[in-house]
Amino acid sequence: MASPALSQASTAFESDAPQVQDPSRGRKDAATSQDLLLFLIAFRILNALSIRTFFQPDEYFQSLEPAWQIAFGPDSGAWITWEWKNQLRSAIHPALFAGVYRSCARILELFRMSPWAYEELLIAAPKVTQAVIAALGDYYTWKLAERIYGHGSNEAWAALFMTVTSPWQWFCSTRTLSNCLETTLTIVALHQWPWHWSIEATGDEEVDQYGLRQIPGTDLAEELAKCVPEEAQRINGSRSMAYRLCRCLLLAATACVLRPTNVLIWICLSCFTLWKSSASGRLLKLPWTNGNLWINVTAIAHGPATRRERLVLVFEAAICGLIVLATSAVVDRLYYQQWVFPPFRFLYFNLARSLSVHYGRNDWHYYLSQGYPLLLTTFFPFAIIGICQSLFPRDTPPSQPPLTTTIKHQLATTSLLIPFALSFISHKEVRFIYPLLPPLHILSAAPFAAYFLPLLSPTRRQQKTTKRVALTLILSLNLFLAIFTTQLHQTAPLTVLSYLRSRASGSHTTSVAFLTPCHSTPWRSHLLHSPNLKAWALTCEPPLHLPPSQHPTYLDEADQFYQSPSHWLSLHLGRPPKNPSEQQARLVALEAATGVAWNGVAYSVDEKGRKREKKKAWTGYLVFFEQLEEEVGVVLKGSGYGVCWRGWNAWVHDDWRRRGEVVVWCLDEGEKRRWEEGVERRREGGGWWKGWVGGFG
């Protein structure tokens, strides 16, 4: 039997008994949806602009850096990583932000903005763009929940509540990672997916002009009868399942081009629609004994979708896939200047050649023991209950319509199969299963609403007190996690670039060396145009040139540096300069020797004009983490370098190389003096905590 709480929490599904149509209801629903979408957009823009922490290098180096190069040219100083040099990534995602950057440049031309305002616009514009994308993801999470649980149901609002108050969503959804765009594309496509095709046809369903079953409860015929012929034709076309399926598959194909592993989601859902398994058995009597043998036979047959629906699904999947692949091929051709197929190369390099292992190896149970708990945080227990209820419903007879049960079962099964499949890959990250978070919130919504619904009833005071305390604890912990991850943990990688930009605003050249693990800070997307700011950093290219047997012993440049920083500095840079003049003179000599203008890294050029050996040089500013300060200080003893800036980073870090504050040493006497005076003033004024929290400007 269904629990009273769950029955009370649930509302009627769209396809239940026919309801009297209220003419004003459609207008009210449209106004509610529009208001909600505008609220979510404003909410996520606030979310995006308030984040001041560093999460993943891919947020910048797999999106904004190639976008910067597309927008401003190959000589704009963007850091293009090995994935782009080897055509592993589709240029569709960076092209989106390249358009944003070009729009910013156009705004500069029209309004003649100050350099400071233009810099702030270049930093904020990609965030705002991604915020709108994230808001659409929240909105369609609610829309899909309404489609599953019913219009205006408590569960639908619970799903929206969970996605809005999710610490992970606040921390990650507005970042410019391809996984974030993939997540939004996936949930919008899931909302368009023909879930009702997974139920056996009864012959009483409403069909569109192509003979495809319509979504139950849409009352399309009644709506068309009220319209003039032209409007009826438009509505009939836009509401037809063929048109809806086309939108779904275009979005799904785009998500698969961005992240090829997304295809696993659509394989699972397609199997539910196209095929079904049936089990049968037969008892055979063995003639040479007195025993019997039971034989089980499992057969795969055509699924519940009609023959026309199966044909349309396969046909549209092929057409939409070809359209997206063709578009992607053209975009990639324009970017790479040759015909390439990045999804294939992505799978080849990361699976066949196991190059992803270079960036870490995780336990087989990572997604279960760390991935889902990180994604769901305080909602993890409700997700477990929701998945179990969806896979093993105990209602007899069912309290929910068959379509609701079917969708929840498919979402729960997919949410388990995808992490299982990805667990066979050695390199794992929580963001790889990020597209499953909206479906998990929807599955969690039913037990969440059932548990906290008594808070809305006037009785059961003692029970209400317990649940009110539980809800308060959930919200408090979510708020703490959101503030900690977006305001306090790993702030220095961003604040140090703000400091360096401010020092490059003059007419003199500012040079910077990042003696940190590779990609520890953003690059040109935050260093911006600054023609006088030139920089280099340690690299971590994978062993592309080595066979797999030699991968375990391979050391990239950052690994070599951290084996012995003092030896590496002496070998590659020589004796540190004593003053800015000596440092500038060395750069001039390096340019003369290589015949190439120094722009962070210079190259020697052979007789055919090909770039050869990379050459680095001492710079005016050195950036490194605090744990390295003692050893670097020994190397720099007697030179002109001294502390110019320190910035709070994190209390703890899983990478020992990134522990402690971010420290900047420089040759500029004025900078060193200002730092010392600032430290002294804060010490006298008791304001030392400001440097501890966010660094000194």
Residue pairs with C-beta under 8 A, 6 or more apart in sequence:
1 395
1 396
2 395
2 399
3 450
5 450
5 451
5 453
5 454
6 399
6 446
6 447
6 450
7 399
8 450
8 453
9 154
9 155
9 446
9 449
9 450
9 453
10 149
10 150
10 153
10 154
10 155
10 399
10 400
10 446
11 149
11 150
11 151
11 152
11 153
11 154
11 155
12 150
13 149
13 150
13 217
13 400
13 401
13 403
13 404
14 147
14 150
14 151
14 215
14 216
14 217
14 218
15 216
15 217
15 401
15 403
16 217
16 401
21 219
21 222
29 151
33 139
33 143
36 139
36 142
36 160
37 135
37 136
37 139
40 135
40 138
40 139
40 164
41 131
41 132
41 135
43 135
43 164
44 131
44 132
44 134
44 135
44 138
44 173
44 174
45 128
45 131
45 132
45 135
47 131
47 134
47 170
47 173
47 174
48 127
48 128
48 130
48 131
48 134
48 174
49 124
49 127
49 128
49 131
50 486
50 487
51 127
51 171
51 174
51 175
51 486
52 486
52 487
52 491
52 494
52 495
53 485
53 486
53 487
53 488
53 489
53 490
53 491
53 494
54 490
54 491
54 492
54 493
54 494
54 520
54 521
54 522
55 171
55 172
55 175
55 490
56 175
56 177
56 429
56 431
57 518
57 519
57 520
58 177
58 178
59 175
59 176
59 177
59 522
60 176
60 519
60 522
60 523
60 525
60 526
61 79
61 81
61 519
61 523
62 81
62 83
62 89
62 93
62 94
62 177
62 178
63 93
63 94
63 97
63 126
63 176
63 177
63 178
64 94
64 97
64 126
64 176
64 522
64 524
64 525
65 78
65 79
65 80
65 81
65 94
65 523
65 524
65 525
66 78
66 80
66 84
66 89
66 91
66 94
66 98
66 335
67 94
67 95
67 96
67 97
67 98
67 100
67 101
67 126
67 525
68 76
68 77
68 78
68 98
68 101
68 524
68 525
69 76
69 78
69 80
70 91
70 94
70 95
70 98
70 101
70 335
71 98
71 99
71 101
71 102
71 105
72 78
72 101
72 105
72 529
76 524
76 529
77 524
77 527
77 599
77 600
78 523
78 524
79 523
79 524
79 537
81 519
82 541
82 542
82 544
83 89
86 345
86 349
86 544
87 332
87 336
87 340
87 342
87 345
88 342
88 345
88 346
88 349
88 350
89 342
89 346
90 257
90 258
90 328
90 331
90 332
90 342
90 343
91 331
91 332
91 334
91 335
91 336
92 254
92 257
92 258
92 327
92 328
92 331
93 178
93 181
93 258
94 335
95 331
95 335
96 129
96 181
97 126
97 129
97 176
100 125
100 126
100 129
101 122
101 125
101 126
103 125
104 118
104 121
104 122
104 125
107 113
107 121
108 118
108 121
113 121
115 505
119 501
119 528
119 529
122 525
122 528
123 525
123 526
123 528
126 176
126 525
127 174
127 176
130 174
130 175
130 176
130 180
130 181
131 174
133 180
133 181
133 184
134 169
134 173
134 174
134 180
134 184
136 184
136 188
137 163
137 173
137 183
137 184
137 187
137 188
137 438
138 160
138 163
138 164
138 169
138 173
140 184
140 187
140 188
140 190
140 191
140 438
141 159
141 160
141 163
141 187
141 438
141 441
141 442
142 156
142 157
142 159
142 160
142 163
143 191
144 187
144 190
144 191
144 438
144 442
145 153
145 155
145 156
145 158
145 159
145 160
145 441
145 442
145 445
146 152
146 153
146 156
147 191
147 195
147 215
147 407
148 155
148 156
148 404
148 407
148 408
148 442
149 155
149 156
149 404
149 445
149 446
150 156
154 449
154 453
155 445
155 446
155 449
156 445
157 449
158 444
158 445
158 446
158 448
158 449
158 452
159 441
159 442
159 444
159 445
162 379
162 441
162 444
162 445
162 448
163 169
163 438
163 441
165 475
165 478
166 376
166 377
166 379
166 437
166 441
166 478
167 377
167 378
167 478
167 481
167 482
167 485
168 374
168 375
168 376
168 377
168 437
169 437
170 482
170 485
170 486
171 481
171 482
171 485
171 486
172 180
172 431
172 434
173 180
173 183
174 180
177 431
178 258
178 259
179 259
179 431
179 432
179 434
179 435
180 434
181 255
181 258
182 255
182 258
182 259
182 262
182 434
182 435
183 434
183 435
183 437
183 438
185 251
185 252
185 254
185 255
185 258
186 251
186 252
186 255
186 262
186 265
186 435
186 438
187 435
187 438
187 439
188 251
189 247
189 248
189 249
189 251
189 252
189 255
190 248
190 438
190 439
192 244
192 245
192 247
192 248
192 251
193 245
193 248
193 269
194 212
194 213
194 215
194 241
194 244
194 245
194 248
194 273
194 309
194 313
195 403
195 406
195 407
195 410
196 205
196 213
196 215
196 216
196 403
197 213
197 273
197 304
197 305
197 306
197 309
197 313
198 272
198 273
198 303
198 304
198 305
198 406
198 407
198 410
199 304
199 402
199 403
199 406
200 304
201 213
201 304
201 306
205 213
205 214
205 216
206 213
206 214
206 218
206 220
206 221
207 213
207 214
208 214
208 220
208 236
208 239
208 240
208 241
208 242
209 236
209 240
210 240
210 241
210 242
210 308
210 312
211 308
212 240
212 241
212 242
212 245
212 308
212 309
212 312
213 241
213 306
213 309
214 220
214 239
214 241
215 241
215 244
216 403
218 239
220 235
220 236
220 239
223 235
224 232
224 235
224 236
227 235
237 243
241 312
242 312
242 316
245 312
245 313
245 316
246 316
246 320
249 316
249 317
249 320
249 321
250 320
250 323
250 324
252 262
252 265
252 266
252 320
253 320
253 321
253 323
253 324
253 325
254 324
255 262
255 435
256 262
256 263
256 266
256 324
256 343
257 324
257 325
257 328
257 342
257 343
259 435
260 343
260 346
260 347
261 422
261 432
262 435
264 417
264 418
264 421
264 422
265 414
265 418
265 435
265 436
268 410
268 413
268 414
268 417
268 418
269 410
269 414
270 313
270 317
271 303
272 303
272 410
272 413
273 303
273 304
273 305
273 309
273 310
273 313
274 302
274 303
274 305
274 310
274 313
274 314
275 300
275 301
275 302
275 303
276 300
276 301
276 302
276 303
276 304
277 298
277 299
277 300
277 301
278 298
278 299
278 301
279 296
279 297
279 298
279 299
280 296
280 297
280 299
281 294
281 295
281 296
281 297
282 294
282 295
282 297
283 292
283 293
283 294
283 295
284 292
284 293
284 294
284 295
285 292
285 293
286 292
286 293
302 310
303 310
305 313
328 342
329 339
329 341
332 339
332 340
332 341
332 342
333 339
333 340
349 355
349 356
350 356
350 425
350 427
351 425
353 548
354 426
354 548
354 551
355 542
355 543
355 544
356 425
356 426
356 427
357 426
357 427
357 551
358 540
358 542
358 543
358 551
358 554
358 556
359 427
359 542
360 427
361 426
361 427
362 426
362 427
362 428
363 369
364 423
365 423
366 423
366 428
367 419
367 422
367 423
367 428
367 430
367 433
368 419
370 430
371 419
371 428
371 430
371 432
371 433
372 380
372 383
372 419
372 433
372 440
373 380
374 430
375 430
375 433
375 434
375 436
375 437
375 440
376 383
376 437
376 440
376 444
377 477
377 478
377 481
378 474
378 477
378 478
379 440
379 441
379 444
379 448
379 474
382 444
382 447
382 448
382 451
383 440
383 443
383 444
385 444
385 447
386 408
386 412
386 440
386 443
386 444
386 445
386 446
386 447
386 448
387 412
387 415
387 416
387 440
387 443
389 408
389 446
389 447
390 405
390 408
390 409
390 411
390 412
390 443
391 409
391 412
391 413
393 400
393 405
393 409
398 405
408 443
408 446
411 439
411 442
411 443
412 443
414 436
414 439
415 436
415 439
415 440
415 443
418 433
418 436
419 433
419 436
422 428
422 432
422 433
451 467
451 470
452 467
452 470
452 471
454 460
454 463
454 464
454 467
455 464
455 467
455 468
455 471
457 464
488 650
488 693
489 650
489 651
490 649
490 650
490 653
491 647
491 648
491 649
491 650
491 694
491 695
492 647
492 648
492 649
492 661
492 662
492 695
493 520
493 521
493 522
493 649
493 662
494 521
494 522
494 526
495 647
495 662
495 694
495 695
496 521
496 623
496 645
496 647
496 662
496 664
496 695
497 521
497 522
497 526
497 527
498 526
498 697
499 645
499 647
499 664
499 695
499 697
500 510
500 512
500 527
500 533
500 621
500 623
500 664
501 526
501 527
501 528
501 530
501 533
502 697
503 510
503 621
503 671
504 510
504 530
504 532
504 533
505 530
506 532
507 532
508 532
509 532
509 533
509 534
509 584
510 530
510 532
510 533
510 534
510 620
510 621
511 533
511 534
511 535
511 583
511 587
511 600
511 617
511 619
511 620
511 621
512 533
512 534
512 535
512 536
512 619
512 620
512 621
512 622
512 623
513 535
513 536
513 537
513 616
513 618
513 619
513 621
513 622
513 623
514 520
514 521
514 535
514 536
514 537
514 538
514 623
514 624
515 538
515 561
515 565
515 622
515 623
515 624
515 628
515 632
516 537
516 538
516 623
516 624
516 625
516 657
516 658
516 662
517 538
517 540
517 558
517 562
517 655
517 657
517 658
518 537
518 538
518 539
518 540
518 556
518 557
518 558
519 537
519 540
520 537
520 625
520 658
521 623
523 535
523 537
527 533
527 535
534 598
534 599
534 600
534 619
535 600
535 619
536 600
536 601
536 616
536 619
538 557
538 558
538 561
539 556
539 557
539 558
540 556
540 557
540 558
540 559
541 556
541 557
542 554
542 556
543 550
543 551
543 554
546 554
555 563
560 568
561 568
562 657
565 628
565 631
565 632
565 635
566 631
566 632
566 634
566 635
569 576
569 632
569 635
570 635
572 616
573 616
573 617
573 618
574 618
575 639
576 618
576 635
576 636
576 639
576 640
576 641
577 583
577 586
577 618
577 639
577 640
577 667
578 638
578 639
578 640
579 640
579 667
580 620
580 640
580 667
580 668
582 640
583 617
583 618
583 619
583 620
583 667
586 617
586 618
587 598
587 617
590 598
590 602
590 615
590 617
591 597
591 598
591 602
593 604
594 602
594 603
594 604
594 605
594 615
595 604
595 605
596 602
596 603
596 605
596 611
598 617
601 614
601 615
601 616
602 614
602 615
602 617
603 611
603 612
603 613
603 614
603 615
604 611
604 612
604 613
604 615
605 611
605 612
606 612
620 666
620 667
620 668
621 644
621 664
621 665
621 666
621 667
622 632
622 636
622 641
622 664
622 665
622 666
623 662
623 663
623 664
624 632
624 662
624 663
624 665
625 649
625 657
625 658
625 659
625 660
625 661
625 662
625 663
626 646
626 649
626 659
626 660
626 661
626 662
626 663
627 656
627 657
627 659
627 660
628 657
629 660
629 663
632 665
636 665
640 667
641 665
641 666
641 667
642 665
642 666
642 672
643 663
643 664
643 665
643 672
643 675
644 664
644 665
644 666
644 668
644 671
644 672
644 674
644 675
645 663
645 664
645 671
645 675
645 695
645 696
645 697
646 661
646 662
646 663
646 664
646 691
646 695
646 696
647 661
647 662
647 691
647 694
647 695
647 696
648 661
648 691
648 692
648 693
648 694
648 695
649 658
649 660
649 661
649 662
650 658
650 659
652 659
653 659
661 695
662 695
666 672
675 696
678 696
679 691
679 696
681 687
682 688
682 690
682 691
682 696
690 696
